[in-house]
Amino acid sequence: MTRLARGVPAGAELEYTDVNTIAQAMLDRRAQ
């Protein structure tokens, strides 16, 4: 079973991404 990806896509401009999305992406990355 898989889950939908979430967070920051590869090559995304971080200045257009909100802080909560970046934080969640970092937490999900560390969890794997």
CYANA upper distance limits for C-alpha pairs under 8 A (distance plus 0.5 A):
  6 ARG  CA     25 ALA  CA      7.41
  7 GLY  CA     21 THR  CA      6.03
  7 GLY  CA     22 ILE  CA      6.93
  7 GLY  CA     24 GLN  CA      6.90
  7 GLY  CA     25 ALA  CA      4.89
  8 VAL  CA     12 ALA  CA      7.00
  8 VAL  CA     17 THR  CA      8.08
  8 VAL  CA     21 THR  CA      7.51
  8 VAL  CA     22 ILE  CA      7.03
  8 VAL  CA     25 ALA  CA      6.75
 13 GLU  CA     17 THR  CA      7.49
 14 LEU  CA     18 ASP  CA      8.42
 17 THR  CA     21 THR  CA      7.18
 17 THR  CA     22 ILE  CA      7.43
 18 ASP  CA     22 ILE  CA      7.07
 19 VAL  CA     23 ALA  CA      6.63
 20 ASN  CA     24 GLN  CA      6.61
 21 THR  CA     25 ALA  CA      6.63
 22 ILE  CA     26 MET  CA      6.76
 23 ALA  CA     27 LEU  CA      6.78
 24 GLN  CA     28 ASP  CA      6.58
 25 ALA  CA     29 ARG  CA      6.57
 26 MET  CA     30 ARG  CA      6.78
 27 LEU  CA     31 ALA  CA      6.74
 28 ASP  CA     32 GLN  CA      7.15
